Amino acid sequence: MGKIILEFDSQEEANDARTALDGIKWKMAMWDLDQKLRSTTKYGVSLSNPSQSATSEEVNIADKIRESIQDILISYNLTLVD
């Protein structure tokens, strides 16, 4: 595997450095959100109370949100699956 070196030289670039370092955390957070929505669309688990069944409206909304997330990721040339 090759090396990738990121250099941030000044205090002004501190936010850029944090953003670069937190990339995997953002990916995992999006994965967790997608899986929560998937539980609603596939298994009918309520988003507000996981011990209850989702309403048909919840399932429809969860499905639309998952589609929107996928569209946004595609527009940035990103994927949740390696």
Secondary structure, 3 states (H helix, E strand, C coil): CCCCCCCCCCHHHHHHHHHHHCHHHHHHHHHHHHHHHHHHHHHCECCCCCCCECCHHHHHHHHHHHHHHHHHHHHCCCCCCC
